[in-house]
Amino acid sequence: MSNIEKFAQEFAALFREEGIDDFSQFLSTVDLFDETPLYSRYSQLRFLNDLPIGEQNRLLIQAGALLLARLVSHIEDLRTSGAVDAFCMLTISDWEDWDDTGGQELLTPALWFTNPSRGLLSSKSLRHATGRHADVVRESLPSDGRFTLYQDSVSAPRVERVYVASSPMLPEASFS
């Protein structure tokens, strides 16, 4: 049994506690975008305490990606029955703390969402993710082609996000 399977119930409870298992919130209208972290308090991750920080981060990224895939599937199902103005990705942030501690700090995965009709996607400057942070995320994800990594090329210094998109939600033509 893999660690992600071993902790499936704990992650499900965490997502319920944070309210992110209710996908209706990701279908609402937002001003520009919104970003909802998978956890809001370190104490919620107590079930991971016996694992090294690197493994905790790997599991957080995996759990977030699996939740994203379910959310994208839900949105795509709704799209077949009518117009849905929703787009979601997983972001991984807090790299500045991770860098400062030599990788010994927890990262913060979050569900990032917007309404494509608002125009943010056409103006957002994302490019395929490269570098050490992207490698950490890439190594945490299944290599089955379901996920594509991006990074924001206009982030403020030391405020970096790695974006995880789940097929089929992100058409490659949208980004460079």
Secondary structure, 3 states (H helix, E strand, C coil): CCHHHHCHHHHHHHHHHHCCCCHHHHHCCCCCCEEEECCCCHHHHHHHCCCCHHHHHHHHHHHHHHHHHHHHHHHHHHHHCCCCCCEEEEEEECHHHHHHCCCCCCCEEEEEEECHHHCHHHHCCEEECCCHHHHHHHHHCCCCCCEEEEEECCCCCCCCCEEEEECCCCCHHHCC
